[in-house]
Amino acid sequence: MGEFLPDHANALRFVARYADRPPLEGLFYSVGGGAIAEEGVAQSLSNIVLPLAFATGAELLDLGAREGLSIAEMVMVNETAWRPNDQTEAFLDAVRAAMLASIERGCRQEGLLPGPLKVRRCAVEVSPSLDK
């Protein structure tokens, strides 16, 4: 926290510490569209052209109005340029499952949130629909 990493605003440093060996460390960048780039690892350049390309939110909205498609439909059209629909849907299912599991854990845990602010968890108190 508080460290702005070089090369990209959406950067994250992971460090795995072990008792019996030196730590492993990696620097990763979120480069958009769900893509992650690791520092120092060559990225393959793609010659894929997105069928519904846009660069701004305004362009996205204009494109949707012109094509008669929702944002979700346009994104799915673009995803098919990268991989078959079944692979994209399987990936989305996995992301959804991970997010729901995270929410479920968060609604069951008590104590303080991680970090220096010492914020008390309160989701367990406001989520009566979950069995405690």
N, C-alpha and C positions, 0 to 999 in steps of 0.2 A: 504494500500500500504506500502511496505517496511517491513511488518511483516511476518516472515517465521513461519508458524504454525507447531505445533508438529505432529509427526506420519506420515506425508505424504507431498510430495512437492506440490501436487495439492489440496490445502485446501482453503476454503473460509468461512469467518465468516459473517453471516447475522445478522443484528440488526434492529428490528422494534421499533421505538420510538413513544410513545403516550403522549399526553398532560395530560391525566387523569389516567394513570397507569404506572407501571414500564415497562421498555423495555423488549421485548422478544428477545432472542438471541439463535442462533444455529450455530454449527460448522459442516461443511460438507466437505467430501473428494470425489474427482473424482477418482474412483478406477479402471477405465478402462472399455472399452466396453460399454460405456454409463451408467454405474452403478454409483450411488451416495450412499455413506454411511454417516449416521449422527453419530456424536460422541455420545457415550453413549447409542446408540440404538443397541440392539443385531441384528446381521445380520444372516439370515439363511444360513447355509452351503448347498451347492448344490452337488448332486452326478451326475450332468449332464456332460457327456463327449462330447466335441465338435468333430464333425466328421472330421473337417479340422483344427486341432490345430496347432498353431505356436507360437513362443515366440519372434522372431526377424523379422525385415524386410527382411533379407536374406532368412530366412525359409519361409516366406510368398511368396516371389518371386519364390523360388524353388518349393514350393507346387503348385503354379499356373501353372508353366510350366509342372510339372508332371501330374496334373489333367486336363490341358487344359482349365482352368477357369480364368476369370478375377478376380481382387481383389474384385470387387462388387459382383460377383457371389459367391465367396468363403465366403464372409461375410454373404450373404443371406443364404447360406447353414448352416452356424454356427448359425445364428439367429433362424432357424427353430428348433434347439435343445431346445430353450427356450420358444418359443411361435409360434402359427400358423402364416403363411405368412401375412394373412390379418391384424393381429394385428401389426406386424412389419411395414407393409406398411402404416397403419393408423398413427402410431407413427411418421414415417418419413415424412408423409404429414404434420402433425402438426408442426414438427420442421422446415420444409421448409417454411410453411406459417409464422411462427414466425420470421424466418430470413428475409424473403422478406419484412415483415411489418417493421422490424427494419431498413432495408436498405432504404425503402421508407420514413420513418420518418427522418432518417439521411440526406437524400437528400433534405428535405424540411425545416429543421431547420436552423436557423441562430444564430449568437452569438458565445459564447465561449464553447469549450468542457469542460465537468466537470473535475475537478482536479486542482492542483496547478500551472500547467504550463501556463495557460491562452492562449491555442492554439485556434486560430480563426477557426470556421467551414468554409469550402469552398466548400463542395459538392453541395450546392445549386447553386453555380456559374458554376460548371462544369457538371451539369446534365440537359441540356436544354430539354431533351425529356420528362421531367416531367412537368405537369402543375403546376405552382406556385401559 
